Amino acid sequence: MAAPKFEELEVAYPGRVVSVGQDPEADLARFATEFGMESVPMQPDQPPYPLSDAYGVRVVPTMFLLDDSDAVVDVSESWDRDGYNRIVQGLAEATDAEFVPLSEEGDGLPALRPG
């Protein structure tokens, strides 16, 4: 559900989006193709999941806004339209770009879906 939205996010804010996947690289590549995320860089995070642990990922999906030193500025867990749009607003402000909402009411996606 969220994956195609991340492709849109990469298009709106090129070079600012990275996806982390907890599956083998071949599975991540198939996922990216199947769900239209080909232009989103994907970082594999294999057991014991050092990247996920470093950022405290507890549920999937989780979206982070990082500053230039990779410190967490904001986080939203699960699919949370308001939380994700808040993070995208922060990204837009940090890059002096136009805010492009990730999801809006009426786009067929729920406001919230636990991960």
Secondary structure as UniProt FT lines:
FT   HELIX           3..12
FT   TURN            14..15
FT   STRAND          19..21
FT   HELIX           25..34
FT   TURN            35..36
FT   TURN            38..39
FT   STRAND          42..44
FT   TURN            47..48
FT   HELIX           50..55
FT   STRAND          62..66
FT   TURN            68..69
FT   STRAND          72..77
FT   STRAND          79..80
FT   HELIX           81..94
FT   TURN            95..96
FT   TURN            105..106
FT   STRAND          112..113
//
